[in-house]
Amino acid sequence: MSMLTQSTPHNPVQQTASQQVKTAFTYIGLVLVSLVLLFPLFFALSIALQGQTIAPRLIPDLGSLDFSVFGTVLVQQPDLVRWIINSFVVSSLVTIGVLFTSALAAYAFSYLEFWGKQVFFVIILGTLMIPFEATIIPNFLLILHLNWNDSYQGLVVPFLASGFGIFLLRQYFLSIPRELQEAAKLDGCGHLRYLWSFILPLARPALATVALYTFLSTWNQFYWPLLVTDSSQWRTTQIGITIFHSNEVQILNTQMAATLIILIPTLLPLIFGQRQLIRGLTAGILK
């Protein structure tokens, strides 16, 4: 009977081997998923480097790669650099504005007590359910009334506040211990100093998440820049690249080269802000 109740000792060697097998399969799966996600970029680069061909191949001939196509695109479409600059300026200004307004509003909803606090917060959450198409006509009429078409303010001002940014930062601010605020008050910190010196440094992952989301969504805007810009010099990349593709229908390599050029400014913030983005997205999953 004692032999039946005696537990069998675990073999650490077998456990280590099984864990290594699981880890290996996990990494293999992640590599396969990454290859699937990166395949469109690889194929676009392959087409761009194959020269003017009607039937591009998946894997180009390494001996006949044509890297001059990127310079050719800039020569054929000199406004492309201007469009990239416009998109970068507009996206950066909108991102800074959203971070500023979202941080102030989120702090107010987290740490201040005022009449109608919950009602105002529910209204802000309700803006997330309103599609952009429902507000595009009133915004467009206001921009025309202010004579802000073909200008940076017309492209930037309607997007300086974000319900998503306010909601995300508020939830993150609420996770910061209240004891920190009490200690700051004892040291004579006011609201603005406490926000600047304590809350914002601790909320860098959430701020990075809001910043990257805002920058990329603004960069990819199409309908709004199409409405408020008439001159070629004020167009953004999405409008300009569409016009470029329509003019270069049969030349696939220049189309793909132009697409890759305008992708670079969006990949750089994503690469350098990856750590903060992951921390911001996973904040709160562990207690």
Secondary structure, DSSP 8 states (H G I E B T S, - for coil): -HHHHS-----HHHHHHHHHHHHHHHHHHHHHHHHHHHHHHHHHHHHHTT-S-SS--SS--GGG--TTHHHHHHHH-THHHHHHHHHHHHHHHHHHHHHHHHHHHHHHHHH---TTHHHHHHHHHHHTTS-HHHHHHHHHHHHHHTT-SSSHHHHHGGGS--HHHHHHHHHHHHTS-HHHHHHHHHTT--HHHHIIIIIHHHTHHHHHHHHHHHHHHHHT--HHHHHH--SGGG--HHHHHHHHHHH-SS-HHHHHHHHHHHHHHHHHHHHHTHHHHHHHHHTTS--
